[in-house]
Structures are given as structure tokens and as C-alpha cells.
Amino acid sequence: REEREERESIEEAYAITGNFNNWQQDLMSPGVSGQYSMTVFVPADGLEFRFLKMPGALPIAPEKDKCAEKTGKILGPQEDLTTCWSVKAAANSCLRIELLCLKQIYSVLWMPVQ
């Protein structure tokens, strides 16, 4: 059983998509178990993003569109999710975005990078 769980975690990967990369897929860097992160530049009109579970690019997104809360309900992975998080920050500043996944329960975090 442990081997199977280890194989599944190795195959699990997440991408991020948003207005900072023209809604293309950028794979996130894995960290400690269940943590994935990426640093992005904030566009002039603010940052919008959602996550994609790979393979298959199934969206993981907030229940409420343009969600500015880190604690809002997260949906997915499932097809046809089009909502996104919306973060107001200074144009061209950097934000570190983290997706945490533990037993298919997701949480999101973002913070400025100095």
C-alpha cells in the first residue's frame, strides 16, 4: 500500500494559469509533501489565477469568481471550472503563490516576495 501511495504522489503535479502567463500552463515547483509553489509577476491590472491538476489539466479554483480570500471554499479538480482568485498588488511586484494539498483537501496562500 505504501508503494502505491508513493507512486501516486510522484505522479501528482500541479500547474498554475492566469493573466500573468496569458492563461497558459506553468508547472509549479514541488516542496514538502503536498506543497507546490511558484513566484509570479503581478500584471498592471492585478493578478488572477487558478490551478490545474496534472495530468489532464483539471482546474482547481475558488467557488466564488474573482475571489480575494485565501480561506474561501475551493472546488475541483473538475472540468469546466472557470472561476479564479484575484489579488490586488503593485504592478510588476512579485508574489509567491502556494497550493497545499493534503488528502485531496486544498488550500491556497500568497505572499509578497521581497
WOHUPE-V244658 format. One record per residue. N is the residue number from 1. PHI is phi in whole degrees, -180 to 180 (NA if undefined). Layout:
BEGIN
((N:PHI) (N:PHI))
END
This chain:
BEGIN
((1:NA) (2:-61) (3:-61) (4:-62) (5:-63) (6:-65) (7:-61) (8:-63) (9:-70) (10:-68) (11:-75) (12:-77) (13:-145) (14:-132) (15:-119) (16:-124) (17:-138) (18:-179) (19:-71) (20:-75) (21:-129) (22:55) (23:61) (24:-89) (25:-99) (26:-120) (27:-64) (28:-89) (29:-81) (30:-75) (31:-120) (32:-61) (33:-44) (34:85) (35:-112) (36:-133) (37:-145) (38:-159) (39:-102) (40:-130) (41:-88) (42:-84) (43:-66) (44:-58) (45:-95) (46:96) (47:-107) (48:-127) (49:-160) (50:-147) (51:-108) (52:-131) (53:-87) (54:-107) (55:-73) (56:104) (57:53) (58:-81) (59:-66) (60:-124) (61:-152) (62:-72) (63:-64) (64:-97) (65:-69) (66:57) (67:-68) (68:-105) (69:-104) (70:-80) (71:-105) (72:-68) (73:-64) (74:-110) (75:-107) (76:104) (77:-71) (78:-160) (79:-64) (80:70) (81:-80) (82:-124) (83:-72) (84:-152) (85:-84) (86:-131) (87:-122) (88:-92) (89:-155) (90:-60) (91:-56) (92:68) (93:-78) (94:-108) (95:-124) (96:-95) (97:-111) (98:-125) (99:-113) (100:-113) (101:-133) (102:-133) (103:53) (104:64) (105:-109) (106:-108) (107:-142) (108:-127) (109:-148) (110:-140) (111:-154) (112:-68) (113:-108) (114:-78))
END
